[in-house]
């Protein structure tokens, strides 16, 4: 069966990465649980804060997380003379 796909070729098509929307508004299970567990006066303030945070998670924080994954830290334990330096 592996022979069947051996001649597969790649073309010019690339899939764009998914665009996140507000992560809190898309999580219906979390909203339902909070409505059930929180008193109504607390839920109002909490929902507005979580909506703002969900927007940040899908926007600036997602971009920052992606940058962190692309530029991971490297540990240099020894220099060229074999001395321990432990630089990050």
N, C-alpha and C positions, 0 to 999 in steps of 0.2 A: 504494500500500500504506500510506503514511503516513496517508491519509484514514481508514483502518480504525480507527486508534487515537486519532484526534483527539478523539473524544467520551469517552475513558476518564475515569473519575472516581476520585478517591481517597476512601477510606472512613475508618473509625475504627481500622482494623487497623494496628498497628505491630509490627515484628519486634524482639524484644529482642536486645541485642548478645550474642554468644556468650560463654559462661562457660568460661574456660580452666581446665583441671585442671593437674596437675603436668606441666610441659613436658618434663622429663627422662624421666619414666615413659612419656609418650606418644610419645617419639622412639625407636622400636625400632631404627632404622638406626644411630643414635649408640650405643646400648647394645651392639649387636652388634659394631660396630667397636671399641669400647673393650674388650670381652671378648677380642677377637682380638688386639689390639695391646698391652694392658697385662699385666704380670705379675700373677698372682693375688693376691699380697699387696698390691700397689699398687691393684688394681682394687677391693678391698673398701672401703678408706678413701675412694677416689675416688668410688665409687658412692654412699656415704652422704652425702658432701658435695654431690654433684650432685643427689641427691634433695631435700635441704634447699633448695638454690639453686633448683631447679625449682619447688618450692612457693612460694618467695618471688617468683619471676618471674611466676607465675600469680596471685599475690595482691597484696601491697603494692606491688611494683615495677610491675605492670601498672596499678594505680590511679594511682601517681605519674606514669607515662608518659602516661596519659590526661589528667591535670591539666596536664601540660606542654604537650600539644597544644592544650588548650582556652585556656590563658593564655600564648600565645607572647609573647616580648619584642618591644618596638617600639623602633626607632631614631629619635631626634629629632636630626637633623643641624644644623638652624638654629633659632634662636629667632625671635620675632616681629619683631626688628629686623635680621634677616639675618646675625646673628653665628653663627659656627660653635660649637656646644656639644657635639655628639656624646654625647648622653645615651641610655642604654639603659634 
